Amino acid sequence: MKLLKQNIRMLGVKNTLASKVLKDLGLGEVSKYLAGPTTLVFGGPDVVALSKEITKWAKDIDKLKIKGGVVEGRGLDTAGVDALSKSPSREELLSKIAGQILAPGANLVALLGAPGARLAGLVKSVSEREESAPAEAS
């Protein structure tokens, strides 16, 4: 059910039929991974999320082995799928980009506000000294 909630689908296939269909789709280099029992996994919010979830499942289930994958028409071996699973997700990348775009503006605001904050601190300390001076005089 957890995979369905993430829109990840699994399909057990016959290797000869899957090989023919994949070749017709221009993904013929994936055919080399079609040996023995094969399940195609697809869907998910993005390829990184898909690879993370399936890699996690493969670690939890001994009989589940990752043979390879396809990203934008390019074949990946097991190590490639594992490396992809360690990449930042789309949301993480977008938040990093947004942070980098907004950082110069935040720095500018901090620099512009610093003299005012310093002046406010000086005024406060002077007023505190003036308030404490009459109390000492009495």
HUVEN-V527876 format. One line per field, one symbol per residue. ss: DSSP state (~ for helix, > for strand, _ for the rest). phi: phi as a letter, one per 40 degrees, with the letter a starting at -180 (. if undefined). psi: psi as a letter, one per 40 degrees, with the letter a starting at -180 (. if undefined). A space follows every 50 residues. Layout:
ss=???
phi=???
psi=???
This chain:
ss=_~~~~__>>>>>>_~~~~~~~~~~___~~~~~~____>>>>>>___~~~~ ~~~~~~~~~~_______>>>>__>>>>~~~~~~~~____~~~~~~~~~~~ ~~~~~~~~~~~~~~~~~~~~~~~~~~~~~~~~~~~~~_
phi=.cccccgcbbbcbccccccccccccgbcccdcccbgcbbcbahgcacccc ccccccccccbdccbcciabbfgbcbcdcccccccccccdcccccccccc ccdccccccccccccccccccccccccccccccccccc
psi=dddddefhihhhihddddddddddeefdeedeeghahhhhhiaididddd ddddddddddhdehhhdaihhfehihadddddddeeiiiddddddddddd deddddddddddedddddddddddddddddddddddd.
